[in-house]
Amino acid sequence: MQFKDIIGLTETKQQLIEMLEHNRLSHALLFLGSEGSGALPLALAFAQLIVSQPQPAPVVEDLFGGMTALEPTPAFIHPNEIQNHAAFQRAEQLIHPDLHFSYPVVSKKNGEKPTSKDFISEWRDFIKTFPYGNVYDWLQMIGAENKQGNITADECNDILRKLSLKSFESEYKVLLLWMPEYLKKEGNKLLKLIEEPPPNTVFILVAENDEQILPTILSRCQLIKIQKPTAKEIEEALLIKNNTNAETATQIAGICEGNYREALQLLQHAEEDWQSLLREWLKAILREGPVAQVKFSEEISKMGREKQKQLLRYFTHLLEQSIRIRLLGADNIILTEKEKDFAQRLNKIANISQQENIIEELDKATYYIERNANSKILFQALSIKLFHIIQNKTFIEV
């Protein structure tokens, strides 16, 4: 993983480069960023950069009792120049002996006490395939099904053992711990090691929610906040990395709200005509009545959760753009012509307050779909709610 492979985050990348180049590397860093922001790939690229740097020249005592280097101190290798170095190539393949990983795992059999090293092959595949993936993607890859991932006491003991050893070939030993939110009380085993690590040992924690991290661990880390990529950055990534056509890239970048994982998920269903589907739904809500609404709910329930979520997110996106058009004017909004026309039509059927209420209901529906709600019942209830909001009648809880 190289810095150039990561979307946006230009200032953060430069901050990390200067930290390492000028020997200001903290012993414990917390990369904090929301899902799809790039926190994991950035932390991984930085960890690989650290262990790939050349070791300082050996120092010996000279005839006069002073200390002299046997050869000049090797220069810092910039991320743009490190690709062909053997140490980096090992780090990039996740086989460097001084680069260690910890992440949530599950028991394959009852009574087992799994650790991260039991899943290292799957981890390498995950990083290669889903560098912007989330915990759900990871747990599905290791066959967790409905099991809850965890970073166990045995894992903490293994971390203590690995980091007590001397580094093999790098100046530093680095542990990248993904999702410290899954460390419960067992994480207290690591406190002393994080606060007073062995020489040249670096902890890199990668998290999405700092409120779920043990405060005692949080207080011992230097915080690196990872900002979401902008819509423009995601659009460019879709165009260059995925050969997406310009109209689709613009549409997806506007919907995904800075979540590149979500953008890739949306891309899988980009061939769907969401605008026609949304027009059909609104027609059933506002003109055709309950029979058409039930029919639509039955059809949408057959489409699968990801497509249902995408329809709701697309509707939310157009409503948000409708509000922006009211406030800023259509010329200042980046949309395709079809979307701009649709957004302006939405302004004719609902005012800002109504649009905000609809967005709130769409967000709730998305939340429930992610938790396996009955989609047919959910869309029927949602259709009734939207009808009452748009008709400006008393809101009815269904």
N, C-alpha and C positions, 0 to 999 in steps of 0.2 A: 504494500500500500504506500503510495507516494502522495505528498501534499497536492500535487497537480491533479490527482484523481478525485479530490474532494471538492464538492460544490461550494463556492463562495468562501467565506471566513478568512478573507485576505489579511485583515488586521490581526486576528488570532494566530494565524500561521506565522506571521512575522514576529509576534510576541514570543512564540515558542522557540523559533530559530534563534532569536537574540538571547533568550534565557540559556540555551545550551551553549551557544558560541561564546558567551561572556562568562560562563561558569557561574550562573545564578540559578542553577537547577535546584528546586526544592525537593526534599526527600519524599513528600507526599502531595500529590496533585489530585484534585477532583474536577473532572470534566463533567459539567452539568448542562444538559441540553434536552429538549423535548424530543419525542419520537420523530425520527426522520430528519433531524437537524444535522446529523453527521458527527455527533459526539464520539461514537465508537470508531468509525474509520479514521477520524482525526487523531484520537488517542493512540490507535494502533500505529498509524504512520509515525507519530512522535516517538513511541516506544521503539519502533524499528530503527528510527534515526539515531536514538541514544545508543543502542547496543552495537550499532554499525560504525561508530566513531573509532578512530585509531587510538590505541593505548598510548599514554605518555611514555616518553623514552625512559629507560632504566637509569637510575641515579646511583652513583658509587662515591665512596669517600676518596678524595685525592690525597696527595702526599702531605699536604699542609692541614689536614683535618677538615677541609671543606667538602661540600657535596657537589658533584659534577655530573651532568647528564652525559651518557655515552654517545648520544647522537642528538640532533636537533629535535625539539618537540614537534610531533606531527601536527599539521594544520587541521583546523575544523573543516569537515567535509559538508558542504552545503547540500540541501535536499535535491537541488537541480543537478548535482554532479555525483550522486551516490549510487545511482542505479547499477553501475557495472562493478561495484566492489563486492567481493565474495561474501563478506560478512553481511552486507545488506541483502544479498540474494538468499542467504539462509534465513535471515529474519523475515523476509517477504514470504517465504514458504512456510513460516511459522515452525521452523526446526532449529532456530538458533538456541544453543544451550543456556544462554543467559537471559532469555526472554520467556517468562512464565505467565500462565493464564489461570484465572479462576472465574467461574460463572455458575449460574443455577443449574442443578442437575436433578435427576430423579432416580429412584431405585428401579433396576430392571426386574428384580425379584424381591419378594418379601424377605425382610431381614438383612438385605444388603446395605452396606454403608458406602455409597458411591462417592467418588471424588472427581474433580475435573479431568484428571489425567485419564480416567476411564473413557472419556468422550472426546479425546483430542483429535481423532480422525474426523469425527462429525463436526468438530469446531473448525477445523481447517476448511472443510467443505462449506460450512455456513458462511465463513468470512469471504470465501471466494464467490459464493452465489448470492448471499444476502448481506452485503456490508452495511446497508442501511436498515436491516431487519430489526424486529423487536423481539421481546421475550417469547411472545406467542409463536412467532416463526421458528425460533430456536427450539422450543419445547416440542413443536410438531415434528421438527427434523429428527429429534432423538426419540420419537415415539412415545412421548409422555401421555398422549391422549388427555384424560381428565385429571392426571396427577399434578400436584402443585410442585413447582420447582423450588429448590432450596440450596443455600450454601451452608453446609453442615459443620458441626464441630470437628469431624474427621477432616474436612477440607481445610479448616483453620489450622489444624495440627500439621497437615501436609505443607501448608504455606510456611509455617514456622520452620519446618525441617529444610525445605528447599532454600529458603533465604538465609539459613545459618551457614550454608556452604560458600566457599569462595567462588568468585566468578571464574569461568573456564577460559574465555578468550577476550571478553570485553572489559573495559574499565568498570562498567556498571552491571549490576543485576537489576532487572526490571520485572515487576509483577503488575500485570494489567488485570484488574478485578472489575468485571462487568456486572452491573446491577447490584451494588452494595445494599440496595433496598431489601434484598433477600437474605441479608445477614441479620439474624435475630440476636438474642443474648450471647450466642456463641461468638459473635464478633468481638466481644470484650477480650477474647484470647489474643487478639491482634493489637490491642491498644499500645502495649509497651513497645512492640516491634515497630509500629507506625511512628510512635513518638521518638524512640531512640533506636533507629535501625542500624544494622551493621554498616560499616563504611561503604560508600558508593552503591547503596541500595535505594531504588526508587519505586515508590508505590504510585500507580496511576489508577484511580477509581473512575468509573464511567457510570453516571446515574441520570435518571430522568426526573426524579422527585426527591429533593433534599429533605422534605418533611418526613420521609419514610426511612431515612438513614439514622443510625444510632448517633445521638448528639455528641457522644464522646469521640466518635470517629470523625464526624463532620468538623469538629473544632480543631482537629489536628492536621487538616488539609488546606493547601492553598487552592482557592476556588478559581477555575477557568470557566467562565460562562460562554456557552456555545449558542450563538444567535441562529435563528431559523434562516435558511436561504430566502432571498427575495423571490418574488414571482418571476422576475426577469432572469435570475440565475437558474431557476428550475427550468424555465422555458428553453434557455440556451443548452442546458444539460440534456434535455429531451431531444433537442434538435441534433446535437453533436454525438451524444453517446448512444442514442436509441434510434436515430434516423427517423424521428417522428415528423410528420408533415407540420407545417407552420401553424395551420388553423387548430389542429388537435393539440399541439404543444401549448399554444396560448390558452386554450380552453382549460386544459388540465392544470396548468400553472396557476390559473386563477382560482380553481376549485380546491386544490390540495392544501392551501393555507400554510405554505412553508414546510410541508412534510413530504420529503422526497420518497419515502417508502410508500406513502399514500399515492403519490404521483405515478409510481410504477404499477401499483395496483389498478389505478384508474386506466392506465394505458392498456391493460389487458382487455378492457371492455370498451375501448375507444370507438369501436365500430358501431356501437349502439347509437341510435338516434334518440338521445335523451330529450331533446326539445319536442319531438313529436309525441313521445310518451308522456311528457309533462303536460302538453297541450290536451291530450286525451283525458288525463286525470282531471285537469281543471274544468274541462267541458262536462265531465260526469258530475263534478261537485256543484257547478254553478247553473247548469242548464238541464241536464238529463235526469237528475234525481237518484233516489236510492237504488233502483234496479241497476243502473249503469255503474254506480259506485261499488256495489257488490261484485259485479262482473269484473271491474278493474282490479279490485282487491284479490279476486281469485287468480287473475292472470299474473299480477305482480308477485303473488306468493309462490309461483312456480319458477321464478327467475333466480332464486338463490340470494343469500344474504348480501354478498358483495355488490351485486347489481342493485339491490334494494337500497343499500347505503349510498351508492353512487347517485341514484336518482334523487334521494333526499339532499345530498350535498350539492348536487347541481342546482336544485331548486333554491337552496339557501344562497348559493353563489349568485344566482340571478336576482334574487331579492335584495341582496347587499349592493349589487351594482345598480339596481333600480333606485335605491336610496341615495347612492352617490350621484346618480344622474340628476336627481332632484336638487341636490346641494351644489354640485360642481358644473353641471351641464354635460350633455352627451359627448361633446368634443373632447372632454378631458378624461374620458373613460376608455380603457383598452379592452375592447371586446370585438368579436367578429360582427359584421353587419347584421346577421340574423339574430345574434344574441342581443345586440343593442336594441333592435326592433322589439324583441320579445320583452326585454327589461322595461322598455317604455310602455308597452301594453300593460305590464303588471302595475305600473304607476296609475293606470286608469281605473283599475278594479280595486285598489287598496291604497290607503294613505300610509304615512310613515309608521304611525302607531300600530296599525293593523299588520303591516309588513314585519315589524319587530315581534309582534305576537306570533305570527306564523313561523318566523325563524326559531323562536323559542320552542314551539311545538315540534318542528322538524328535528331540532337537536335532541329533544327528549326521545323521539321515535328512533333516531339513530342509536342512541344509548341502549334502548330496549332491544333493538335488532341484534346488536353486538352480544346481548345476553340471552339470545335464543328465544325471544318472545314469539308468539304465534303471529306470523306476518299477516295472515288473512284478517284476523281480528284487529290487529294493530292498524292496518291501512283503512279498514272500515271505520274504526273509531276516529282515526286522524282525518278522514274525509269529512265526517260530521263536524269535528272541531273547526276545520278550515272553513266550512260553509258558514258557520255561525260567526266566525271572526270577520270574514269578508262581507257578510250581510250586515255587519255591525249590530248584531243582536246580542242579547245577554249570553255570555259564555256559559256553555254547559259542560261540566265535567262528565266524561264518558268512561 
